[in-house]
């Protein structure tokens, strides 16, 4: 029955109208609208109808861009106010600036815009279009008031519920390209905090594993923190990945929820017993995993879900970031009943601090 309900819900969500590349149409900015500048590295093929769009095809080379996204004055976190027709900066998210970059320009801008703190790098998950990933990063950056220029690593998801296997192959296809991006940033001295969602978490962990096998300690030392939001990774595979991965500066953070319906479907499709994003922090096996592999597991099951799948809760964390950053005030996440399983296997109650793009006790 649970599987039937999961399929019914996700089928309904897939049937809902999704934003096409027309939402990327360039419009004039409005003085009262806030803007977020995003640096993009993508191995998607470029679109033909809308300038600056990228499609689901796989490109043999990386392309780079700088995109300025406008946030409407009446934006309500953690929503994305999607355009219905021509984007209107007063009422919807809108692209008000876009240009292609060379590889050197991309690295230079990342270096210039993130001198004071790590650059936030977002790796989207399964069933994402370019515009969905771009606007989601803009939403999180705006809600969290992060400043700087966040970076989107955009891989060629089919943006289709039926494209699970194709997306898994596309994520594997993208490992070398993500390695290349992190190497370039590391050489330039750009520190990074990586937030990877769903299947993008598998891509991120594989990339860290690959850098470890390549003995790129120089690049790994520039990664301040890795946050895996609802990671769609088989738990046994995750253990194997971590066994071959050098430890980062801080524990890997996992944002997990037992009631994530998208991960429940993923387990059915993949024949997996458990995924890393649906761990129960009260399970002794989970506590042992955290202690063994130096993980910090955060139960976010009490945070609101925007579409009913419980797979998108990570986006809501950005909305409470300013309060979390201010340690002298109450923590709104604590009021939701969030719990943290720290790197020594102990369950501790919130509040917890949010540093950069990631969580720490």
C-alpha positions in Angstrom: 0.0 0.0 0.0 2.8 2.4 0.8 4.4 1.8 -2.6 1.1 2.4 -4.3 0.7 5.7 -2.4 4.2 6.7 -3.2 3.8 6.0 -6.9 0.4 7.8 -6.9 1.9 10.9 -5.3 5.0 11.0 -7.5 2.9 10.4 -10.5 0.7 13.3 -9.6 3.8 15.5 -9.1 5.2 14.5 -12.5 1.9 15.3 -14.1 2.0 18.9 -12.7 3.1 21.6 -15.1 6.9 22.1 -14.8 8.8 25.2 -15.9 10.2 25.1 -19.4 13.3 26.9 -20.6 11.1 30.0 -21.4 11.4 31.0 -17.7 15.1 31.8 -18.5 14.0 34.5 -20.9 16.2 37.6 -20.2 14.2 40.6 -18.8 15.1 44.0 -17.4 15.8 44.2 -13.7 13.7 46.0 -11.2 15.4 48.2 -8.6 13.3 46.9 -5.7 14.0 43.2 -6.5 17.0 41.4 -4.8 19.4 39.6 -7.1 21.6 36.6 -6.7 24.7 36.0 -9.0 25.3 32.4 -9.7 28.3 30.8 -11.4 27.5 27.7 -13.5 29.6 24.8 -14.6 27.6 22.3 -16.7 28.1 19.4 -19.0 24.6 19.7 -20.5 24.1 20.5 -24.2 23.1 24.1 -24.8 19.5 24.9 -25.8 18.6 26.4 -29.2 15.4 28.3 -28.5 16.3 30.3 -25.4 19.8 31.9 -25.1 21.5 30.7 -22.0 19.4 27.6 -21.6 20.7 24.0 -21.2 18.9 20.8 -22.1 19.2 17.2 -21.0 21.7 16.1 -23.5 25.2 15.1 -22.5 28.1 17.3 -23.6 31.6 16.1 -24.0 32.9 19.3 -22.6 32.2 21.7 -19.7 30.5 25.0 -20.3 30.6 27.9 -17.9 28.2 30.9 -17.3 27.4 33.7 -15.0 23.7 34.2 -14.4 22.0 36.9 -12.4 18.6 35.8 -10.9 16.1 38.3 -9.6 14.0 37.5 -6.5 10.6 39.2 -6.3 10.1 41.6 -3.4 7.2 39.6 -1.9 9.1 36.2 -2.1 8.0 33.8 0.6 10.8 31.4 1.7 11.3 28.6 0.8 9.1 28.9 -2.3 10.1 29.6 -5.9 7.7 32.0 -7.5 7.7 30.5 -11.0 6.8 32.7 -14.0 3.5 31.9 -15.8 4.4 33.3 -19.2 7.0 36.1 -19.4 9.0 36.5 -16.2 8.2 39.5 -14.1 10.8 40.6 -11.6 8.2 42.2 -9.4 6.3 39.0 -9.0 8.4 36.0 -10.1 11.9 34.7 -10.2 13.6 36.0 -13.4 16.9 36.0 -15.2 18.1 39.6 -15.5 21.7 38.9 -16.6 23.4 36.1 -18.3 26.7 35.6 -20.1 29.0 32.7 -21.1 32.4 32.4 -19.5 35.6 30.8 -20.3 37.1 28.3 -17.9 39.6 30.9 -16.7 36.9 33.6 -16.2 34.8 31.1 -14.2 37.7 30.4 -11.8 38.7 34.1 -11.6 35.1 35.1 -10.6 34.8 32.3 -8.1 38.1 33.5 -6.6 37.1 37.1 -6.5 33.6 36.7 -5.2 34.4 34.3 -2.4 37.5 35.7 -0.7 36.1 35.9 2.8 34.5 32.5 3.1 34.0 29.2 1.2 32.0 29.2 -2.0 28.8 27.3 -1.8 28.6 24.6 -4.5 25.2 23.0 -5.2 24.9 19.6 -7.0 21.3 19.0 -7.9 19.6 15.6 -7.8 17.6 13.2 -10.0 14.7 14.6 -12.1 16.0 18.2 -12.3 16.1 20.5 -15.3 18.7 23.3 -15.6 16.2 26.0 -14.8 14.9 24.1 -11.7 18.5 23.7 -10.4 19.4 27.3 -11.1 16.3 28.8 -9.4 16.5 26.4 -6.4 20.1 27.6 -5.8 19.0 31.2 -6.1 16.2 30.6 -3.6 18.4 29.0 -1.1 21.1 31.6 -1.5 18.6 34.5 -1.2 16.8 33.0 1.8 20.1 32.3 3.6 21.6 35.7 2.8 24.9 33.9 2.0 26.4 36.6 -0.2 29.3 35.9 -2.5 28.6 34.0 -5.8 27.3 30.4 -5.3 28.3 27.8 -7.8 26.0 25.4 -9.6 27.4 22.2 -10.9 24.7 21.2 -13.3 24.7 17.6 -14.7 22.5 16.3 -17.5 19.4 15.0 -15.7 16.5 14.0 -18.0 14.2 16.0 -15.7 11.7 13.1 -16.0 10.2 10.8 -13.4 10.8 7.9 -15.9 14.4 8.9 -16.3 15.8 7.3 -13.1 18.2 4.9 -14.8 19.2 7.5 -17.4 20.0 9.9 -14.6 22.0 7.4 -12.7 24.1 6.9 -15.9 24.3 10.7 -16.4 25.6 11.1 -12.8 28.3 8.6 -13.5 29.1 10.3 -16.8 29.7 13.6 -14.8 32.2 12.4 -12.3 35.3 13.5 -14.2 33.8 16.9 -15.0 33.1 17.5 -11.3 36.6 16.4 -10.4 37.8 19.0 -13.0 35.8 21.8 -11.5 36.9 21.1 -8.0 40.6 20.8 -9.1 40.4 24.1 -10.9 38.8 25.8 -7.8 41.3 24.2 -5.5 44.3 25.3 -7.5 43.0 28.9 -7.4 42.7 28.7 -3.6 38.9 28.8 -3.6 37.6 26.9 -0.6 34.2 25.2 -1.0 31.2 24.0 0.9 29.4 21.4 -1.2 25.6 20.8 -0.9 24.6 17.7 -2.9 21.0 16.6 -3.1 19.5 13.1 -3.8 21.4 11.4 -6.7 23.7 14.4 -6.8 24.9 13.2 -3.4 26.1 9.9 -5.1 27.9 12.0 -7.7 29.6 14.1 -5.0 30.7 11.2 -2.9 32.0 9.4 -6.0 33.9 12.5 -6.9 35.5 12.8 -3.5 36.4 9.1 -3.7 38.0 9.7 -7.1 40.0 12.6 -5.8 41.2 10.4 -2.9 42.3 7.6 -5.3 44.1 10.3 -7.5 45.8 11.4 -4.3 44.7 15.0 -4.8 45.1 16.0 -1.2 45.6 19.6 -2.4 42.1 19.7 -3.8 40.5 17.8 -0.9 42.0 20.2 1.6 40.1 23.1 0.0 36.7 21.4 0.7 35.6 22.8 4.0 32.4 20.7 4.3 30.3 18.2 2.3 26.5 18.1 3.0 24.5 15.3 1.6 20.8 16.2 1.5 18.5 13.2 1.2 21.3 11.2 -0.4 20.1 8.5 -2.8 22.9 6.1 -2.1 22.5 2.5 -1.2 23.8 2.2 2.3 26.2 -0.7 1.6 27.6 1.1 -1.4 28.0 4.2 0.8 30.1 2.3 3.2 32.4 1.1 0.4 32.7 4.6 -1.0 33.7 6.0 2.4 36.2 3.2 3.0 38.2 4.5 -0.1 37.7 8.2 0.7 40.1 10.4 2.5 38.6 12.2 5.5 37.7 15.8 4.9 38.3 18.7 7.2 35.0 18.2 8.9 32.5 15.3 9.3 30.3 14.6 6.3 26.8 15.9 7.1 23.8 13.9 6.1 20.3 15.5 6.1 18.0 12.5 6.5 14.3 11.6 6.9 12.7 8.2 7.4 9.5 9.3 5.6 11.1 10.4 2.3 8.7 9.0 -0.3 11.1 9.6 -3.2 13.8 7.6 -1.6 11.3 4.8 -0.8 10.5 4.6 -4.5 14.2 4.6 -5.2 14.8 1.7 -3.0 12.1 -0.2 -4.8 13.5 0.6 -8.2 17.1 -0.2 -7.2 16.2 -3.2 -5.0 18.1 -1.6 -2.1 17.5 -2.4 1.5 18.2 1.1 2.7 19.5 4.4 1.5 21.7 6.9 3.3 19.0 9.6 3.1 16.4 7.6 5.0 18.5 6.7 8.0 16.9 6.5 11.4 19.2 8.2 13.9 17.8 6.2 16.8 18.8 2.9 15.1 22.0 1.6 16.8 23.3 0.6 13.3 23.1 4.2 12.2 24.9 5.4 15.3 27.7 2.9 14.6 27.9 4.1 11.0 28.3 7.7 12.2 31.0 6.8 14.7 32.9 4.6 12.2 32.9 7.0 9.3 32.9 10.3 11.1 29.5 11.4 9.9 27.0 13.9 11.3 23.5 12.8 10.6 20.7 15.4 11.0 17.1 14.3 11.2 15.1 16.8 9.3 11.8 14.9 9.2 10.0 17.6 11.1 10.8 20.3 8.6 8.0 21.2 6.2 7.7 19.4 2.8 6.8 21.7 -0.1 5.4 19.1 -2.5 4.4 16.2 -0.2 7.2 13.9 -1.3 9.3 14.8 1.8 12.3 14.9 -0.5 12.7 18.6 -0.7 13.0 19.6 3.0 16.6 20.7 2.6 15.5 23.8 0.7 13.7 25.0 3.9 16.9 25.0 5.9 18.1 28.0 4.0 15.0 30.0 5.2 16.1 29.7 8.8 19.8 30.1 8.2 20.0 33.7 9.5 18.5 32.7 12.8 20.8 29.6 13.0 23.8 31.8 12.3 23.0 34.0 15.3 24.0 31.8 18.1 22.6 34.2 20.8 19.0 33.6 19.8 16.7 30.6 19.8 17.1 28.0 17.1 13.9 27.6 15.0 15.0 24.2 13.9 15.1 23.1 17.5 11.4 23.8 17.8 10.7 21.3 15.0 12.2 18.5 17.0 15.3 18.2 14.9 18.1 15.9 16.2 21.7 15.5 15.4 23.7 12.3 15.4 27.3 13.5 15.8 30.5 12.0 14.6 31.1 9.8 17.7 27.7 8.1 17.4 25.9 10.1 20.1 22.4 11.5 19.6 22.2 15.1 20.7 19.2 17.4 20.6 19.1 20.6 18.6 19.9 23.4 18.7 22.9 23.1 16.5 25.0 25.7 14.7 25.0 26.2 10.9 28.3 27.2 9.5 28.8 28.1 5.9 26.5 25.9 3.9 26.7 23.1 6.3 25.8 21.9 9.8 28.0 21.3 12.8 27.3 20.5 16.4 
